[in-house]
Amino acid sequence: MKKDATFKWDNKEFVDFYRNSANIIMLERQRLIRVLLEIVTFHFPNLSGLNILDLGCGDGVITKYIYDKSPDNNFYLIDASEEMLTKAKENLGNDNIFYRHITFEDYCEIQSEDCKYDLVISANAIHHLDLIQKAALFSKIYKELKFGGLFLNIDPVHPSSAYSENIQFEIWRNWMNETLENNGHHEDIGKYDNLPSVYKNNLENKPSNLWDQMQLLNNYGFRDVDCFYKYSIFAIFGGTKN
C-alpha cells in the first residue's frame, strides 16, 4: 500500500479507533489468531531460536502472543504506518525485536536476504496489494524463508461471486451485531451494518480470490499450501518451504 498525504494509518484517531474496535469489526479475530498460533506451535514444537518476520505488523498483537509464549526468538516487524509501529514498540519493547518503517512495495524492491526467516506471518495487511503485487511479495517471502520454514497469512479474501459476497457480508454483519450484544453494547447494535459496503468501496482494499492466492503460493514453490480456517471473508492460509 503506497502512502500519500492522507494515509489514514498514520492518523492517531483512526489507529485508536481500529485498535479499540478490531475484535468487533474483524470477524472471528481471536479465533483466527488462535488457529495461527496452533499451526505455529505444531510446526515449531520448541518455538525458540527462530527468526520471525511479521509483515504489516500493526500494533504487534500477533508477535506479542508468540513473544509472551517464547521470547527466545528474533522478531522482525515491518509496517508502513509510523503510528502503528509506535504502538508496537509500546507493546513489545526492544528485546530481540527489530522494527522497520517501510511499505510492502518498497520492501519488495530491496535485495532479498535469502533463507533468513524460519517463520513469516501477516495479518490484515496483504489485501492492500493487488494480485500482481501480492505475487511479488509471495515470491520474496519464499526466497527469504529458510528450508523448513512456514508462511501464514490472515486476511480478507474476495468472494467467488456476487451471490457468495451477499451471503458472506450478511454473516459479517450478523457476527458484529451478535458480538455487540454478547458484550453488553446493545445500544450499538446496527452501528457497523454498513461496514461491509464501506470495505468493498474503499479503493485501498484489493482482496483477491483465495484460490488465486493459493495457486500463486504453489507456483512460487510453497508446499503444503492450504486454507486452515475461513469464516465469511476472513481466512488464514499459507504453506511451507521444503
Backbone as numpy.savetxt, mean C-alpha at the origin, in Angstrom:
# Nx Ny Nz CAx CAy CAz Cx Cy Cz
3.29 8.95 -8.43 2.45 10.13 -8.43 3.32 11.37 -8.43
3.20 12.16 -9.50 4.01 13.37 -9.58 3.42 14.44 -8.68
4.30 15.29 -8.14 3.88 16.33 -7.23 3.69 17.64 -7.97
2.73 18.45 -7.48 2.57 19.80 -8.00 2.29 20.72 -6.83
1.96 21.97 -7.13 1.80 22.97 -6.07 0.62 22.65 -5.16
-0.31 21.82 -5.63 -1.48 21.50 -4.83 -1.43 20.07 -4.30
-0.25 19.50 -4.19 -0.06 18.12 -3.73 -0.68 17.96 -2.34
-1.84 17.27 -2.29 -2.61 17.25 -1.05 -1.93 16.46 0.07
-1.03 15.54 -0.30 -0.39 14.72 0.73 0.67 15.48 1.50
0.94 16.72 1.12 1.80 17.59 1.93 0.97 18.60 2.72
-0.36 18.46 2.65 -1.26 19.33 3.40 -1.56 18.67 4.75
-1.16 19.33 5.84 -1.28 18.73 7.16 -2.73 18.38 7.50
-3.67 19.26 7.15 -5.07 19.00 7.48 -5.58 17.76 6.75
-5.21 17.62 5.47 -5.65 16.45 4.72 -5.01 15.18 5.28
-3.72 15.24 5.58 -3.03 14.08 6.13 -3.65 13.67 7.46
-3.96 14.64 8.32 -4.58 14.32 9.61 -5.96 13.70 9.41
-6.73 14.23 8.44 -8.04 13.64 8.15 -7.89 12.19 7.71
-6.96 11.94 6.80 -6.77 10.59 6.29 -6.37 9.63 7.41
-5.42 10.05 8.23 -4.94 9.18 9.30 -6.04 8.89 10.32
-6.87 9.89 10.60 -7.92 9.72 11.60 -9.11 8.90 11.09
-9.28 8.86 9.77 -10.44 8.17 9.21 -10.08 6.90 8.44
-8.80 6.56 8.38 -8.35 5.45 7.53 -9.04 4.14 7.85
-9.27 3.86 9.13 -9.91 2.60 9.50 -11.39 2.56 9.16
-11.95 3.71 8.76 -13.34 3.77 8.32 -13.43 3.74 6.80
-12.63 4.58 6.15 -12.79 4.74 4.70 -12.06 3.66 3.91
-11.08 3.00 4.51 -10.40 1.90 3.83 -10.99 0.59 4.33
-11.75 -0.04 3.48 -12.49 -1.23 3.83 -11.55 -2.35 4.30
-11.86 -2.91 5.49 -11.11 -4.03 6.06 -9.62 -3.72 6.21
-9.28 -2.49 6.55 -7.87 -2.10 6.63 -7.09 -2.97 7.61
-7.61 -3.15 8.81 -6.87 -3.92 9.81 -6.74 -5.38 9.42
-7.75 -5.94 8.77 -7.65 -7.33 8.32 -6.60 -7.46 7.22
-6.57 -6.51 6.29 -5.58 -6.54 5.22 -4.17 -6.49 5.80
-3.97 -5.61 6.79 -2.66 -5.53 7.43 -2.32 -6.84 8.12
-3.31 -7.43 8.80 -3.07 -8.68 9.50 -2.70 -9.80 8.52
-3.40 -9.86 7.39 -3.08 -10.87 6.38 -1.65 -10.67 5.88
-1.28 -9.42 5.61 0.08 -9.14 5.15 1.10 -9.63 6.18
0.86 -9.35 7.45 1.80 -9.76 8.50 1.86 -11.28 8.62
0.73 -11.95 8.43 0.72 -13.42 8.49 1.56 -14.01 7.35
1.45 -13.43 6.17 2.24 -13.91 5.03 3.72 -13.66 5.29
4.04 -12.48 5.79 5.44 -12.13 6.07 6.05 -13.10 7.08
5.34 -13.37 8.17 5.89 -14.25 9.20 5.93 -15.71 8.74
5.05 -16.09 7.81 5.13 -17.43 7.24 6.36 -17.55 6.36
6.61 -16.51 5.55 7.74 -16.54 4.61 9.07 -16.38 5.34
9.08 -15.58 6.39 10.30 -15.33 7.17 10.03 -15.71 8.63
10.12 -17.00 8.97 9.78 -17.44 10.34 10.61 -16.74 11.42
11.85 -16.43 11.13 12.70 -15.78 12.13 12.50 -14.27 12.16
12.16 -13.70 11.04 11.86 -12.27 10.89 12.92 -11.40 11.58
14.17 -11.65 11.22 15.26 -10.84 11.77 16.40 -10.77 10.76
17.16 -9.70 10.85 18.30 -9.51 9.96 17.92 -9.24 8.52
16.72 -8.73 8.30 16.23 -8.50 6.94 16.38 -7.05 6.53
16.50 -6.83 5.23 16.37 -5.49 4.65 14.95 -5.37 4.10
14.19 -4.42 4.64 12.77 -4.29 4.32 12.51 -2.92 3.72
11.91 -2.90 2.53 11.58 -1.65 1.85 10.07 -1.43 1.90
9.66 -0.25 2.39 8.25 0.13 2.45 8.03 1.25 1.44
7.34 0.92 0.34 7.12 1.86 -0.76 5.84 2.66 -0.54
5.97 3.98 -0.49 4.80 4.81 -0.18 4.37 4.56 1.24
5.31 4.70 2.16 5.15 4.24 3.54 4.09 4.99 4.33
3.70 6.19 3.87 2.75 6.97 4.64 3.30 7.28 6.01
2.47 7.08 7.04 2.93 7.37 8.40 3.66 6.19 9.04
3.99 5.18 8.22 4.80 4.07 8.71 4.03 3.01 9.47
2.71 2.96 9.29 1.89 2.08 10.12 2.26 0.61 9.94
2.50 0.16 8.71 2.80 -1.26 8.51 4.21 -1.59 8.97
5.15 -0.71 8.66 6.51 -0.92 9.17 6.50 -1.01 10.69
5.68 -0.20 11.35 5.64 -0.21 12.82 5.17 -1.56 13.34
4.19 -2.17 12.68 3.75 -3.50 13.10 4.91 -4.49 13.05
5.67 -4.45 11.97 6.80 -5.37 11.83 7.90 -5.01 12.83
8.17 -3.72 12.96 9.23 -3.26 13.88 8.91 -3.66 15.32
7.67 -3.49 15.73 7.29 -3.84 17.11 7.43 -5.33 17.36
7.21 -6.13 16.33 7.34 -7.58 16.47 8.80 -8.00 16.45
9.59 -7.34 15.60 11.00 -7.72 15.45 11.81 -6.52 14.97
12.39 -5.74 15.90 13.14 -4.54 15.50 14.51 -4.85 14.90
14.92 -6.11 14.94 16.26 -6.48 14.46 16.27 -6.65 12.95
15.86 -5.59 12.26 15.86 -5.55 10.80 16.25 -4.15 10.37
16.62 -4.00 9.11 16.85 -2.67 8.54 15.63 -2.28 7.72
15.06 -1.11 8.03 13.85 -0.65 7.38 14.15 0.57 6.51
13.72 0.51 5.27 13.91 1.62 4.32 12.53 2.11 3.89
12.23 3.35 4.21 10.91 3.91 3.94 11.01 5.03 2.93
10.19 4.98 1.88 10.16 6.08 0.92 8.73 6.56 0.74
8.59 7.86 0.53 7.27 8.45 0.28 7.46 9.78 -0.42
6.45 10.16 -1.21 6.49 11.44 -1.90 6.04 12.59 -1.02
5.45 12.26 0.13 4.90 13.28 1.02 5.84 13.56 2.19
6.33 14.78 2.28 7.16 15.16 3.42 6.36 15.11 4.71
5.09 15.48 4.64 4.24 15.46 5.84 4.07 14.04 6.36
3.85 13.09 5.47 3.72 11.69 5.88 5.04 11.16 6.45
6.15 11.51 5.83 7.44 11.06 6.36 7.69 11.63 7.74
7.26 12.85 7.98 7.38 13.44 9.32 6.60 12.61 10.33
5.38 12.21 9.97 4.57 11.37 10.85 5.24 10.01 11.07
5.82 9.45 10.01 6.51 8.17 10.14 7.68 8.27 11.11
8.43 9.35 11.02 9.57 9.55 11.93 9.09 9.69 13.37
7.96 10.36 13.56 7.40 10.49 14.91 6.97 9.13 15.46
6.45 8.27 14.60 5.96 6.96 15.03 7.08 5.95 15.24
8.17 6.09 14.47 9.16 5.03 14.41 10.53 5.40 14.96
10.89 6.66 14.91 12.24 7.03 15.31 13.24 6.72 14.21
14.49 6.49 14.61 15.56 6.34 13.61 16.43 5.10 13.80
16.12 4.24 14.75 16.94 3.05 14.97 16.74 2.05 13.84
17.77 1.87 13.03 17.72 0.94 11.89 16.64 1.30 10.89
16.23 2.57 10.88 15.18 3.02 9.97 15.71 4.18 9.13
15.57 4.06 7.82 16.12 5.04 6.90 14.99 5.59 6.03
14.92 6.92 5.94 13.82 7.58 5.25 14.32 8.26 3.97
13.46 8.25 2.96 13.81 8.94 1.72 12.58 9.60 1.13
12.71 10.89 0.83 11.62 11.66 0.23 11.79 11.62 -1.28
10.93 10.84 -1.96 11.07 10.66 -3.40 9.75 10.12 -3.97
9.43 10.52 -5.19 8.25 9.98 -5.86 8.58 8.61 -6.47
7.54 7.83 -6.76 7.76 6.55 -7.42 8.42 6.74 -8.78
7.99 7.78 -9.50 8.55 8.02 -10.83 10.06 8.26 -10.74
10.48 9.09 -9.79 11.91 9.35 -9.63 12.64 8.13 -9.09
11.98 7.39 -8.23 12.59 6.17 -7.69 12.89 5.18 -8.81
11.99 5.08 -9.77 12.21 4.15 -10.89 13.35 4.58 -11.79
13.69 5.87 -11.76 14.74 6.40 -12.63 16.14 6.20 -12.07
16.26 6.02 -10.75 17.59 5.90 -10.16 18.12 4.48 -10.35
19.43 4.36 -10.26 20.09 3.08 -10.46 19.59 2.04 -9.45
19.21 0.88 -9.95 18.72 -0.18 -9.06 19.86 -0.74 -8.24
19.54 -1.07 -6.99 20.49 -1.75 -6.12 20.12 -3.23 -6.13
20.72 -3.97 -7.04 20.32 -5.34 -7.29 20.42 -6.20 -6.04
19.35 -6.97 -5.83 19.31 -7.97 -4.76 19.62 -7.37 -3.38
19.04 -6.23 -3.09 19.29 -5.56 -1.81 18.28 -5.96 -0.74
17.00 -6.11 -1.13 15.94 -6.24 -0.14 15.42 -7.68 -0.04
15.12 -8.08 1.19 14.47 -9.37 1.42 12.97 -9.26 1.26
12.43 -8.11 1.65 10.98 -7.91 1.65 10.67 -6.51 1.15
9.74 -6.42 0.21 9.23 -5.13 -0.26 7.72 -5.13 -0.02
7.25 -4.09 0.67 5.82 -3.97 0.95 5.33 -2.60 0.48
4.04 -2.53 0.20 3.43 -1.26 -0.15 1.95 -1.33 0.21
1.38 -0.20 0.60 -0.04 -0.16 0.95 -0.66 1.15 0.50
-1.68 1.04 -0.32 -2.48 2.19 -0.75 -1.63 3.30 -1.37
-0.74 2.91 -2.23 0.15 3.89 -2.86 0.31 3.65 -4.36
0.52 2.41 -4.76 0.87 2.11 -6.15 -0.29 2.41 -7.09
-1.52 2.46 -6.58 -2.67 2.75 -7.46 -2.64 4.17 -8.01
-1.71 5.00 -7.54 -1.55 6.34 -8.10 -0.75 6.32 -9.41
-0.24 5.16 -9.79 0.50 5.01 -11.04 -0.39 4.35 -12.09
-0.20 4.74 -13.36 -0.92 4.02 -14.42 -0.23 2.68 -14.66
-0.81 1.86 -15.53 -0.32 0.50 -15.69 1.11 0.46 -16.22
1.46 1.38 -17.11 2.83 1.43 -17.63 3.81 1.78 -16.50
3.42 2.74 -15.67 4.27 3.12 -14.54 4.35 1.99 -13.51
3.25 1.30 -13.31 3.28 0.14 -12.41 4.26 -0.90 -12.93
4.24 -1.12 -14.25 5.15 -2.10 -14.84 6.60 -1.74 -14.55
6.94 -0.46 -14.69 8.31 -0.02 -14.40 8.66 -0.24 -12.94
7.71 0.03 -12.05 7.97 -0.15 -10.63 8.10 -1.62 -10.28
7.23 -2.47 -10.82 7.31 -3.90 -10.54 8.64 -4.48 -11.03
9.09 -4.01 -12.19 10.37 -4.47 -12.72 11.51 -4.10 -11.78
11.47 -2.87 -11.28 12.52 -2.42 -10.37 12.48 -3.19 -9.05
11.27 -3.43 -8.56 11.15 -4.21 -7.32 11.77 -5.58 -7.50
11.49 -6.22 -8.63 12.04 -7.56 -8.87 13.57 -7.51 -8.87
14.14 -6.52 -9.53 15.60 -6.40 -9.59 16.19 -6.20 -8.20
15.50 -5.45 -7.36 16.08 -5.10 -6.06 15.79 -6.14 -4.98
14.91 -7.09 -5.27 14.67 -8.17 -4.32 15.81 -9.19 -4.36
16.16 -9.71 -3.20 17.07 -10.84 -3.15 16.34 -12.10 -3.62
17.10 -13.10 -4.05 16.48 -14.38 -4.34 15.95 -14.96 -3.03
14.73 -15.45 -3.08 14.05 -15.87 -1.86 13.25 -14.75 -1.23
13.25 -13.57 -1.87 12.55 -12.41 -1.34 11.06 -12.43 -1.65
10.36 -11.47 -1.05 8.90 -11.43 -1.13 8.44 -10.00 -1.37
7.46 -9.84 -2.26 6.80 -8.55 -2.51 5.32 -8.69 -2.22
4.77 -7.76 -1.42 3.35 -7.75 -1.11 2.80 -6.34 -1.27
1.64 -6.26 -1.90 1.02 -4.96 -2.18 -0.44 -4.96 -1.74
-0.79 -4.04 -0.84 -2.18 -3.79 -0.48 -2.62 -2.57 -1.28
-3.69 -2.71 -2.06 -4.08 -1.59 -2.92 -5.50 -1.78 -3.44
-6.20 -0.68 -3.72 -7.45 -0.81 -4.46 -7.17 -1.19 -5.90
-8.04 -2.02 -6.45 -7.88 -2.47 -7.84 -9.15 -2.14 -8.62
-9.01 -2.09 -9.94 -10.12 -1.67 -10.79 -11.07 -2.85 -11.03
-12.36 -2.66 -10.80 -13.32 -3.74 -11.08 -13.30 -4.13 -12.55
-13.72 -5.35 -12.83 -13.63 -5.88 -14.19 -14.76 -5.40 -15.09
-15.81 -4.81 -14.51 -16.94 -4.33 -15.32 -17.71 -3.28 -14.53
-18.58 -2.54 -15.23 -19.42 -1.55 -14.55 -20.35 -2.23 -13.55
-20.85 -3.40 -13.90 -21.71 -4.16 -12.99 -20.96 -4.50 -11.71
-19.75 -5.03 -11.88 -18.92 -5.38 -10.73 -18.59 -4.15 -9.90
-18.32 -3.04 -10.57 -18.01 -1.80 -9.85 -19.18 -1.37 -8.98
-20.38 -1.42 -9.52 -21.56 -1.02 -8.74 -21.72 -1.88 -7.49
-21.51 -3.17 -7.64 -21.61 -4.07 -6.49 -20.53 -3.74 -5.46
-19.29 -3.61 -5.92 -18.18 -3.41 -5.00 -18.25 -2.05 -4.30
-18.71 -1.03 -5.01 -18.87 0.27 -4.38 -19.98 0.24 -3.33
-21.05 -0.53 -3.59 -22.12 -0.65 -2.60 -21.63 -1.39 -1.36
-20.83 -2.43 -1.56 -20.22 -3.14 -0.43 -19.36 -2.18 0.38
-18.60 -1.35 -0.31 -17.74 -0.36 0.35 -18.57 0.60 1.20
-19.64 1.15 0.62 -20.50 2.08 1.36 -21.13 1.40 2.58
-21.64 0.20 2.38 -22.27 -0.52 3.49 -21.28 -0.79 4.61
-20.06 -1.16 4.23 -19.04 -1.46 5.24 -18.69 -0.21 6.05
-18.55 0.93 5.39 -18.24 2.17 6.11 -19.36 2.52 7.09
-20.61 2.38 6.66 -21.73 2.70 7.54 -21.84 1.72 8.71
-21.58 0.44 8.45 -21.58 -0.54 9.53 -20.47 -0.24 10.54
-19.31 0.16 10.04 -18.20 0.49 10.92 -18.53 1.70 11.78
-19.14 2.71 11.19 -19.55 3.88 11.95 -20.57 3.49 13.03
-21.53 2.65 12.66 -22.54 2.23 13.63 -21.93 1.41 14.75
-21.05 0.48 14.40 -20.44 -0.39 15.41 -19.54 0.37 16.37
-19.04 1.53 15.93 -18.17 2.33 16.78 -18.92 3.49 17.45
-20.24 3.46 17.36 -21.04 4.44 18.07 -21.17 5.79 17.40
-20.76 5.89 16.14 -20.84 7.16 15.42 -22.12 7.20 14.57
-23.25 7.03 15.24 -24.52 6.93 14.52 -24.83 8.20 13.72
-24.40 9.34 14.27 -24.69 10.61 13.60 -23.94 10.75 12.28
-22.90 9.94 12.08 -22.09 10.04 10.86 -22.48 9.03 9.79
-23.46 8.18 10.07 -23.88 7.20 9.07 -24.36 7.93 7.81
-23.82 7.54 6.69 -24.11 8.19 5.41 -23.13 9.28 5.04
-22.26 9.64 5.99 -21.31 10.73 5.76 -20.38 10.46 4.59
-20.01 9.19 4.40 -19.02 8.84 3.38 -19.65 8.14 2.17
-20.97 8.25 2.02 -21.63 7.51 0.94 -21.15 7.92 -0.46
-20.67 9.15 -0.58 -20.20 9.61 -1.90 -18.73 9.32 -2.12
-18.07 8.72 -1.13 -16.62 8.50 -1.25 -16.25 7.63 -2.45
-16.94 6.52 -2.73 -16.58 5.74 -3.91 -16.60 6.55 -5.20
-17.59 7.43 -5.34 -17.66 8.27 -6.54 -16.53 9.29 -6.57
-16.23 9.87 -5.40 -15.12 10.82 -5.32 -13.81 10.13 -5.68
-13.63 8.92 -5.14 -12.43 8.13 -5.44 -12.33 7.85 -6.94
-13.45 7.44 -7.55 -13.45 7.10 -8.97 -13.11 8.30 -9.84
-13.60 9.47 -9.48 -13.44 10.67 -10.30 -12.15 11.44 -10.02
-11.40 11.02 -9.02 -10.14 11.67 -8.69 -9.06 11.20 -9.67
-8.53 12.12 -10.44 -7.56 11.76 -11.48 -6.25 11.24 -10.91
-6.00 11.48 -9.61 -4.79 10.93 -8.99 -4.88 9.41 -8.85
-6.10 8.90 -8.80 -6.29 7.46 -8.63 -6.34 6.77 -9.99
-5.44 5.81 -10.17 -5.33 5.10 -11.44 -5.30 3.59 -11.21
-6.31 3.06 -10.52 -6.28 1.63 -10.21 -6.31 0.79 -11.48
-5.59 -0.30 -11.45 -5.56 -1.22 -12.58 -6.25 -2.52 -12.20
-6.65 -3.25 -13.21 -7.26 -4.56 -13.00 -6.29 -5.47 -12.25
-6.81 -6.21 -11.29 -5.98 -7.09 -10.47 -5.23 -8.09 -11.33
-5.93 -8.70 -12.28 -5.31 -9.75 -13.09 -4.22 -9.18 -13.99
-4.41 -7.97 -14.49 -3.37 -7.34 -15.30 -2.10 -7.13 -14.48
-2.27 -6.72 -13.23 -1.11 -6.48 -12.38 -0.42 -7.79 -12.01
-1.20 -8.82 -11.75 -0.60 -10.11 -11.44 0.14 -10.67 -12.65
-0.41 -10.43 -13.85 0.28 -10.87 -15.06 1.60 -10.14 -15.23
1.62 -8.85 -14.91 2.88 -8.10 -14.96 3.92 -8.73 -14.03
3.50 -9.07 -12.82 4.43 -9.70 -11.88 4.98 -10.99 -12.46
4.12 -11.80 -13.03 4.58 -13.04 -13.68 5.55 -12.75 -14.81
5.23 -11.75 -15.62 6.07 -11.42 -16.77 7.47 -10.99 -16.35
7.58 -10.32 -15.20 8.89 -9.84 -14.76 9.67 -10.87 -13.95
9.10 -12.05 -13.78 9.86 -13.13 -13.16 9.40 -13.54 -11.78
8.43 -12.84 -11.22 7.93 -13.24 -9.91 7.30 -14.63 -9.99
7.41 -15.36 -8.89 6.79 -16.68 -8.78 5.79 -16.67 -7.62
4.97 -17.70 -7.57 3.96 -17.82 -6.50 3.04 -16.61 -6.48
2.81 -16.00 -7.65 1.98 -14.80 -7.72 0.54 -15.16 -7.40
-0.06 -14.39 -6.50 -1.43 -14.69 -6.10 -2.07 -13.46 -5.46
-3.40 -13.51 -5.40 -4.16 -12.56 -4.59 -4.50 -13.29 -3.30
-4.00 -12.79 -2.19 -4.13 -13.49 -0.92 -5.39 -13.11 -0.15
-5.96 -11.97 -0.49 -7.20 -11.54 0.16 -7.78 -10.39 -0.64
-9.10 -10.37 -0.76 -9.76 -9.26 -1.47 -11.16 -9.09 -0.91
-11.53 -7.85 -0.68 -12.89 -7.52 -0.26 -13.26 -6.20 -0.92
-14.32 -6.23 -1.72 -14.67 -5.08 -2.55 -13.46 -4.75 -3.43
-13.06 -3.49 -3.52 -11.96 -3.14 -4.43 -10.59 -3.29 -3.78
-10.53 -3.60 -2.49 -9.25 -3.63 -1.78 -8.68 -5.04 -1.76
-7.43 -5.17 -2.20 -6.82 -6.49 -2.34 -5.39 -6.47 -1.81
-4.90 -7.67 -1.50 -3.48 -7.84 -1.21 -2.96 -8.93 -2.14
-1.95 -8.59 -2.91 -1.40 -9.53 -3.87 0.12 -9.35 -3.94
0.78 -10.30 -4.55 2.24 -10.21 -4.66 2.83 -11.52 -5.12
4.13 -11.67 -4.86 4.82 -12.88 -5.28 6.23 -12.94 -4.72
6.92 -14.01 -5.05 8.27 -14.24 -4.55 9.28 -14.15 -5.69
10.55 -14.04 -5.33 11.64 -14.11 -6.31 12.46 -15.34 -5.98
12.41 -16.33 -6.88 13.10 -17.60 -6.64 14.12 -17.88 -7.73
